């Protein structure tokens, strides 16, 4: 049982790599039936094709998986939220202060 001992020590990505080149046609029939029309493809190719089909069918998670596989995960989320009310109040107070100080651009009414 050398194979079982070796597989227990391998991380999941190495297990994926070990099965990537296996042809769908080599799989047991009950599993092969989950890959219709893909007998001549490797498991890696069939999986990639499945992701593209799922993405085309509207799967957000499949699209995300493909993008992250190509571009990598987003390392830092950028927050673009702005407190509009705070900005307006600050601008209003600055304009009021300029008017009170006699700024000629903002004459008193």
Chimera marker file (.cmm) of the C-alpha trace (Angstrom):
<marker_set name="trace">
<marker id="1" x="0.000" y="0.000" z="0.000" r="1" g="1" b="0" radius="0.5"/>
<marker id="2" x="2.748" y="2.432" z="-0.906" r="1" g="1" b="0" radius="0.5"/>
<marker id="3" x="0.286" y="4.529" z="-2.929" r="1" g="1" b="0" radius="0.5"/>
<marker id="4" x="-2.084" y="5.055" z="0.025" r="1" g="1" b="0" radius="0.5"/>
<marker id="5" x="0.752" y="6.109" z="2.328" r="1" g="1" b="0" radius="0.5"/>
<marker id="6" x="2.055" y="8.533" z="-0.291" r="1" g="1" b="0" radius="0.5"/>
<marker id="7" x="-1.387" y="9.993" z="-1.011" r="1" g="1" b="0" radius="0.5"/>
<marker id="8" x="-2.034" y="10.650" z="2.666" r="1" g="1" b="0" radius="0.5"/>
<marker id="9" x="0.981" y="12.941" z="2.818" r="1" g="1" b="0" radius="0.5"/>
<marker id="10" x="0.222" y="14.915" z="-0.351" r="1" g="1" b="0" radius="0.5"/>
<marker id="11" x="-1.628" y="18.218" z="-0.160" r="1" g="1" b="0" radius="0.5"/>
<marker id="12" x="-4.844" y="18.463" z="-2.147" r="1" g="1" b="0" radius="0.5"/>
<marker id="13" x="-3.245" y="20.469" z="-4.972" r="1" g="1" b="0" radius="0.5"/>
<marker id="14" x="-0.768" y="17.659" z="-5.561" r="1" g="1" b="0" radius="0.5"/>
<marker id="15" x="-3.644" y="15.189" z="-5.693" r="1" g="1" b="0" radius="0.5"/>
<marker id="16" x="-5.339" y="17.378" z="-8.294" r="1" g="1" b="0" radius="0.5"/>
<marker id="17" x="-2.112" y="17.385" z="-10.293" r="1" g="1" b="0" radius="0.5"/>
<marker id="18" x="-1.868" y="13.596" z="-10.037" r="1" g="1" b="0" radius="0.5"/>
<marker id="19" x="-5.351" y="13.171" z="-11.530" r="1" g="1" b="0" radius="0.5"/>
<marker id="20" x="-5.134" y="16.023" z="-14.049" r="1" g="1" b="0" radius="0.5"/>
<marker id="21" x="-3.778" y="13.873" z="-16.889" r="1" g="1" b="0" radius="0.5"/>
<marker id="22" x="-6.151" y="10.954" z="-16.339" r="1" g="1" b="0" radius="0.5"/>
<marker id="23" x="-8.491" y="10.577" z="-19.319" r="1" g="1" b="0" radius="0.5"/>
<marker id="24" x="-12.212" y="10.627" z="-18.668" r="1" g="1" b="0" radius="0.5"/>
<marker id="25" x="-12.434" y="7.379" z="-20.652" r="1" g="1" b="0" radius="0.5"/>
<marker id="26" x="-10.236" y="5.707" z="-17.988" r="1" g="1" b="0" radius="0.5"/>
<marker id="27" x="-12.695" y="6.439" z="-15.190" r="1" g="1" b="0" radius="0.5"/>
<marker id="28" x="-15.281" y="3.976" z="-13.893" r="1" g="1" b="0" radius="0.5"/>
<marker id="29" x="-18.564" y="4.187" z="-15.841" r="1" g="1" b="0" radius="0.5"/>
<marker id="30" x="-20.548" y="5.717" z="-12.953" r="1" g="1" b="0" radius="0.5"/>
<marker id="31" x="-18.088" y="8.639" z="-12.794" r="1" g="1" b="0" radius="0.5"/>
<marker id="32" x="-17.537" y="8.848" z="-16.556" r="1" g="1" b="0" radius="0.5"/>
<marker id="33" x="-21.283" y="9.430" z="-17.014" r="1" g="1" b="0" radius="0.5"/>
<marker id="34" x="-20.897" y="12.788" z="-15.234" r="1" g="1" b="0" radius="0.5"/>
<marker id="35" x="-18.710" y="13.973" z="-18.150" r="1" g="1" b="0" radius="0.5"/>
<marker id="36" x="-20.887" y="13.436" z="-21.247" r="1" g="1" b="0" radius="0.5"/>
<marker id="37" x="-19.043" y="13.915" z="-24.519" r="1" g="1" b="0" radius="0.5"/>
<marker id="38" x="-15.665" y="14.315" z="-22.810" r="1" g="1" b="0" radius="0.5"/>
<marker id="39" x="-14.210" y="10.787" z="-23.133" r="1" g="1" b="0" radius="0.5"/>
<marker id="40" x="-11.202" y="11.994" z="-25.115" r="1" g="1" b="0" radius="0.5"/>
<marker id="41" x="-10.396" y="14.824" z="-22.635" r="1" g="1" b="0" radius="0.5"/>
<marker id="42" x="-8.199" y="14.744" z="-19.563" r="1" g="1" b="0" radius="0.5"/>
<marker id="43" x="-9.846" y="15.468" z="-16.213" r="1" g="1" b="0" radius="0.5"/>
<marker id="44" x="-8.108" y="18.862" z="-16.173" r="1" g="1" b="0" radius="0.5"/>
<marker id="45" x="-9.509" y="19.776" z="-19.591" r="1" g="1" b="0" radius="0.5"/>
<marker id="46" x="-12.987" y="18.476" z="-18.704" r="1" g="1" b="0" radius="0.5"/>
<marker id="47" x="-12.932" y="20.465" z="-15.461" r="1" g="1" b="0" radius="0.5"/>
<marker id="48" x="-11.854" y="23.650" z="-17.223" r="1" g="1" b="0" radius="0.5"/>
<marker id="49" x="-14.532" y="23.144" z="-19.859" r="1" g="1" b="0" radius="0.5"/>
<marker id="50" x="-17.102" y="22.624" z="-17.115" r="1" g="1" b="0" radius="0.5"/>
<marker id="51" x="-16.086" y="25.924" z="-15.478" r="1" g="1" b="0" radius="0.5"/>
<marker id="52" x="-16.446" y="27.813" z="-18.748" r="1" g="1" b="0" radius="0.5"/>
<marker id="53" x="-19.853" y="26.256" z="-19.401" r="1" g="1" b="0" radius="0.5"/>
<marker id="54" x="-21.007" y="27.089" z="-15.864" r="1" g="1" b="0" radius="0.5"/>
<marker id="55" x="-19.734" y="30.670" z="-16.199" r="1" g="1" b="0" radius="0.5"/>
<marker id="56" x="-21.515" y="31.047" z="-19.533" r="1" g="1" b="0" radius="0.5"/>
<marker id="57" x="-24.688" y="29.769" z="-17.854" r="1" g="1" b="0" radius="0.5"/>
<marker id="58" x="-24.435" y="32.593" z="-15.300" r="1" g="1" b="0" radius="0.5"/>
<marker id="59" x="-22.536" y="31.020" z="-12.404" r="1" g="1" b="0" radius="0.5"/>
<marker id="60" x="-20.850" y="33.828" z="-10.489" r="1" g="1" b="0" radius="0.5"/>
<marker id="61" x="-18.696" y="31.389" z="-8.510" r="1" g="1" b="0" radius="0.5"/>
<marker id="62" x="-17.405" y="29.754" z="-11.707" r="1" g="1" b="0" radius="0.5"/>
<marker id="63" x="-16.488" y="33.163" z="-13.115" r="1" g="1" b="0" radius="0.5"/>
<marker id="64" x="-14.716" y="34.072" z="-9.887" r="1" g="1" b="0" radius="0.5"/>
<marker id="65" x="-12.832" y="30.770" z="-9.883" r="1" g="1" b="0" radius="0.5"/>
<marker id="66" x="-11.629" y="31.357" z="-13.452" r="1" g="1" b="0" radius="0.5"/>
<marker id="67" x="-10.598" y="34.963" z="-12.771" r="1" g="1" b="0" radius="0.5"/>
<marker id="68" x="-8.708" y="34.012" z="-9.606" r="1" g="1" b="0" radius="0.5"/>
<marker id="69" x="-7.026" y="31.126" z="-11.408" r="1" g="1" b="0" radius="0.5"/>
<marker id="70" x="-5.772" y="33.473" z="-14.110" r="1" g="1" b="0" radius="0.5"/>
<marker id="71" x="-5.158" y="36.730" z="-12.219" r="1" g="1" b="0" radius="0.5"/>
<marker id="72" x="-4.790" y="35.479" z="-8.657" r="1" g="1" b="0" radius="0.5"/>
<marker id="73" x="-6.840" y="36.439" z="-5.636" r="1" g="1" b="0" radius="0.5"/>
<marker id="74" x="-7.431" y="40.059" z="-4.824" r="1" g="1" b="0" radius="0.5"/>
<marker id="75" x="-4.917" y="40.697" z="-2.056" r="1" g="1" b="0" radius="0.5"/>
<marker id="76" x="-6.429" y="43.885" z="-0.680" r="1" g="1" b="0" radius="0.5"/>
<marker id="77" x="-9.971" y="45.095" z="-0.813" r="1" g="1" b="0" radius="0.5"/>
<marker id="78" x="-10.248" y="48.779" z="-1.578" r="1" g="1" b="0" radius="0.5"/>
<marker id="79" x="-13.044" y="50.683" z="0.111" r="1" g="1" b="0" radius="0.5"/>
<marker id="80" x="-14.410" y="53.485" z="-2.052" r="1" g="1" b="0" radius="0.5"/>
<marker id="81" x="-17.240" y="54.471" z="0.248" r="1" g="1" b="0" radius="0.5"/>
<marker id="82" x="-17.561" y="58.159" z="0.993" r="1" g="1" b="0" radius="0.5"/>
<marker id="83" x="-19.660" y="59.739" z="3.679" r="1" g="1" b="0" radius="0.5"/>
<marker id="84" x="-21.411" y="62.228" z="1.433" r="1" g="1" b="0" radius="0.5"/>
<marker id="85" x="-23.176" y="63.961" z="4.310" r="1" g="1" b="0" radius="0.5"/>
<marker id="86" x="-19.887" y="64.584" z="6.118" r="1" g="1" b="0" radius="0.5"/>
<marker id="87" x="-18.315" y="65.989" z="2.941" r="1" g="1" b="0" radius="0.5"/>
<marker id="88" x="-21.233" y="68.356" z="2.329" r="1" g="1" b="0" radius="0.5"/>
<marker id="89" x="-21.234" y="69.593" z="5.932" r="1" g="1" b="0" radius="0.5"/>
<marker id="90" x="-17.466" y="70.195" z="5.860" r="1" g="1" b="0" radius="0.5"/>
<marker id="91" x="-17.706" y="72.137" z="2.590" r="1" g="1" b="0" radius="0.5"/>
<marker id="92" x="-20.647" y="74.154" z="3.886" r="1" g="1" b="0" radius="0.5"/>
<marker id="93" x="-18.814" y="75.040" z="7.109" r="1" g="1" b="0" radius="0.5"/>
<marker id="94" x="-15.668" y="76.062" z="5.174" r="1" g="1" b="0" radius="0.5"/>
<marker id="95" x="-17.746" y="78.275" z="2.852" r="1" g="1" b="0" radius="0.5"/>
<marker id="96" x="-19.559" y="79.820" z="5.824" r="1" g="1" b="0" radius="0.5"/>
<marker id="97" x="-16.238" y="80.568" z="7.516" r="1" g="1" b="0" radius="0.5"/>
<marker id="98" x="-14.904" y="82.253" z="4.366" r="1" g="1" b="0" radius="0.5"/>
<marker id="99" x="-18.062" y="84.375" z="4.132" r="1" g="1" b="0" radius="0.5"/>
<marker id="100" x="-17.806" y="85.382" z="7.778" r="1" g="1" b="0" radius="0.5"/>
<marker id="101" x="-14.164" y="86.371" z="7.298" r="1" g="1" b="0" radius="0.5"/>
<marker id="102" x="-15.127" y="88.625" z="4.403" r="1" g="1" b="0" radius="0.5"/>
<marker id="103" x="-13.947" y="86.494" z="1.507" r="1" g="1" b="0" radius="0.5"/>
<marker id="104" x="-14.853" y="88.542" z="-1.567" r="1" g="1" b="0" radius="0.5"/>
<marker id="105" x="-15.671" y="85.432" z="-3.612" r="1" g="1" b="0" radius="0.5"/>
<marker id="106" x="-18.546" y="84.668" z="-1.236" r="1" g="1" b="0" radius="0.5"/>
<marker id="107" x="-20.275" y="88.014" z="-0.518" r="1" g="1" b="0" radius="0.5"/>
<marker id="108" x="-22.765" y="88.209" z="2.315" r="1" g="1" b="0" radius="0.5"/>
<marker id="109" x="-26.377" y="88.320" z="1.187" r="1" g="1" b="0" radius="0.5"/>
<link id1="1" id2="2" r="1" g="1" b="0" radius="0.2"/>
<link id1="2" id2="3" r="1" g="1" b="0" radius="0.2"/>
<link id1="3" id2="4" r="1" g="1" b="0" radius="0.2"/>
<link id1="4" id2="5" r="1" g="1" b="0" radius="0.2"/>
<link id1="5" id2="6" r="1" g="1" b="0" radius="0.2"/>
<link id1="6" id2="7" r="1" g="1" b="0" radius="0.2"/>
<link id1="7" id2="8" r="1" g="1" b="0" radius="0.2"/>
<link id1="8" id2="9" r="1" g="1" b="0" radius="0.2"/>
<link id1="9" id2="10" r="1" g="1" b="0" radius="0.2"/>
<link id1="10" id2="11" r="1" g="1" b="0" radius="0.2"/>
<link id1="11" id2="12" r="1" g="1" b="0" radius="0.2"/>
<link id1="12" id2="13" r="1" g="1" b="0" radius="0.2"/>
<link id1="13" id2="14" r="1" g="1" b="0" radius="0.2"/>
<link id1="14" id2="15" r="1" g="1" b="0" radius="0.2"/>
<link id1="15" id2="16" r="1" g="1" b="0" radius="0.2"/>
<link id1="16" id2="17" r="1" g="1" b="0" radius="0.2"/>
<link id1="17" id2="18" r="1" g="1" b="0" radius="0.2"/>
<link id1="18" id2="19" r="1" g="1" b="0" radius="0.2"/>
<link id1="19" id2="20" r="1" g="1" b="0" radius="0.2"/>
<link id1="20" id2="21" r="1" g="1" b="0" radius="0.2"/>
<link id1="21" id2="22" r="1" g="1" b="0" radius="0.2"/>
<link id1="22" id2="23" r="1" g="1" b="0" radius="0.2"/>
<link id1="23" id2="24" r="1" g="1" b="0" radius="0.2"/>
<link id1="24" id2="25" r="1" g="1" b="0" radius="0.2"/>
<link id1="25" id2="26" r="1" g="1" b="0" radius="0.2"/>
<link id1="26" id2="27" r="1" g="1" b="0" radius="0.2"/>
<link id1="27" id2="28" r="1" g="1" b="0" radius="0.2"/>
<link id1="28" id2="29" r="1" g="1" b="0" radius="0.2"/>
<link id1="29" id2="30" r="1" g="1" b="0" radius="0.2"/>
<link id1="30" id2="31" r="1" g="1" b="0" radius="0.2"/>
<link id1="31" id2="32" r="1" g="1" b="0" radius="0.2"/>
<link id1="32" id2="33" r="1" g="1" b="0" radius="0.2"/>
<link id1="33" id2="34" r="1" g="1" b="0" radius="0.2"/>
<link id1="34" id2="35" r="1" g="1" b="0" radius="0.2"/>
<link id1="35" id2="36" r="1" g="1" b="0" radius="0.2"/>
<link id1="36" id2="37" r="1" g="1" b="0" radius="0.2"/>
<link id1="37" id2="38" r="1" g="1" b="0" radius="0.2"/>
<link id1="38" id2="39" r="1" g="1" b="0" radius="0.2"/>
<link id1="39" id2="40" r="1" g="1" b="0" radius="0.2"/>
<link id1="40" id2="41" r="1" g="1" b="0" radius="0.2"/>
<link id1="41" id2="42" r="1" g="1" b="0" radius="0.2"/>
<link id1="42" id2="43" r="1" g="1" b="0" radius="0.2"/>
<link id1="43" id2="44" r="1" g="1" b="0" radius="0.2"/>
<link id1="44" id2="45" r="1" g="1" b="0" radius="0.2"/>
<link id1="45" id2="46" r="1" g="1" b="0" radius="0.2"/>
<link id1="46" id2="47" r="1" g="1" b="0" radius="0.2"/>
<link id1="47" id2="48" r="1" g="1" b="0" radius="0.2"/>
<link id1="48" id2="49" r="1" g="1" b="0" radius="0.2"/>
<link id1="49" id2="50" r="1" g="1" b="0" radius="0.2"/>
<link id1="50" id2="51" r="1" g="1" b="0" radius="0.2"/>
<link id1="51" id2="52" r="1" g="1" b="0" radius="0.2"/>
<link id1="52" id2="53" r="1" g="1" b="0" radius="0.2"/>
<link id1="53" id2="54" r="1" g="1" b="0" radius="0.2"/>
<link id1="54" id2="55" r="1" g="1" b="0" radius="0.2"/>
<link id1="55" id2="56" r="1" g="1" b="0" radius="0.2"/>
<link id1="56" id2="57" r="1" g="1" b="0" radius="0.2"/>
<link id1="57" id2="58" r="1" g="1" b="0" radius="0.2"/>
<link id1="58" id2="59" r="1" g="1" b="0" radius="0.2"/>
<link id1="59" id2="60" r="1" g="1" b="0" radius="0.2"/>
<link id1="60" id2="61" r="1" g="1" b="0" radius="0.2"/>
<link id1="61" id2="62" r="1" g="1" b="0" radius="0.2"/>
<link id1="62" id2="63" r="1" g="1" b="0" radius="0.2"/>
<link id1="63" id2="64" r="1" g="1" b="0" radius="0.2"/>
<link id1="64" id2="65" r="1" g="1" b="0" radius="0.2"/>
<link id1="65" id2="66" r="1" g="1" b="0" radius="0.2"/>
<link id1="66" id2="67" r="1" g="1" b="0" radius="0.2"/>
<link id1="67" id2="68" r="1" g="1" b="0" radius="0.2"/>
<link id1="68" id2="69" r="1" g="1" b="0" radius="0.2"/>
<link id1="69" id2="70" r="1" g="1" b="0" radius="0.2"/>
<link id1="70" id2="71" r="1" g="1" b="0" radius="0.2"/>
<link id1="71" id2="72" r="1" g="1" b="0" radius="0.2"/>
<link id1="72" id2="73" r="1" g="1" b="0" radius="0.2"/>
<link id1="73" id2="74" r="1" g="1" b="0" radius="0.2"/>
<link id1="74" id2="75" r="1" g="1" b="0" radius="0.2"/>
<link id1="75" id2="76" r="1" g="1" b="0" radius="0.2"/>
<link id1="76" id2="77" r="1" g="1" b="0" radius="0.2"/>
<link id1="77" id2="78" r="1" g="1" b="0" radius="0.2"/>
<link id1="78" id2="79" r="1" g="1" b="0" radius="0.2"/>
<link id1="79" id2="80" r="1" g="1" b="0" radius="0.2"/>
<link id1="80" id2="81" r="1" g="1" b="0" radius="0.2"/>
<link id1="81" id2="82" r="1" g="1" b="0" radius="0.2"/>
<link id1="82" id2="83" r="1" g="1" b="0" radius="0.2"/>
<link id1="83" id2="84" r="1" g="1" b="0" radius="0.2"/>
<link id1="84" id2="85" r="1" g="1" b="0" radius="0.2"/>
<link id1="85" id2="86" r="1" g="1" b="0" radius="0.2"/>
<link id1="86" id2="87" r="1" g="1" b="0" radius="0.2"/>
<link id1="87" id2="88" r="1" g="1" b="0" radius="0.2"/>
<link id1="88" id2="89" r="1" g="1" b="0" radius="0.2"/>
<link id1="89" id2="90" r="1" g="1" b="0" radius="0.2"/>
<link id1="90" id2="91" r="1" g="1" b="0" radius="0.2"/>
<link id1="91" id2="92" r="1" g="1" b="0" radius="0.2"/>
<link id1="92" id2="93" r="1" g="1" b="0" radius="0.2"/>
<link id1="93" id2="94" r="1" g="1" b="0" radius="0.2"/>
<link id1="94" id2="95" r="1" g="1" b="0" radius="0.2"/>
<link id1="95" id2="96" r="1" g="1" b="0" radius="0.2"/>
<link id1="96" id2="97" r="1" g="1" b="0" radius="0.2"/>
<link id1="97" id2="98" r="1" g="1" b="0" radius="0.2"/>
<link id1="98" id2="99" r="1" g="1" b="0" radius="0.2"/>
<link id1="99" id2="100" r="1" g="1" b="0" radius="0.2"/>
<link id1="100" id2="101" r="1" g="1" b="0" radius="0.2"/>
<link id1="101" id2="102" r="1" g="1" b="0" radius="0.2"/>
<link id1="102" id2="103" r="1" g="1" b="0" radius="0.2"/>
<link id1="103" id2="104" r="1" g="1" b="0" radius="0.2"/>
<link id1="104" id2="105" r="1" g="1" b="0" radius="0.2"/>
<link id1="105" id2="106" r="1" g="1" b="0" radius="0.2"/>
<link id1="106" id2="107" r="1" g="1" b="0" radius="0.2"/>
<link id1="107" id2="108" r="1" g="1" b="0" radius="0.2"/>
<link id1="108" id2="109" r="1" g="1" b="0" radius="0.2"/>
</marker_set>
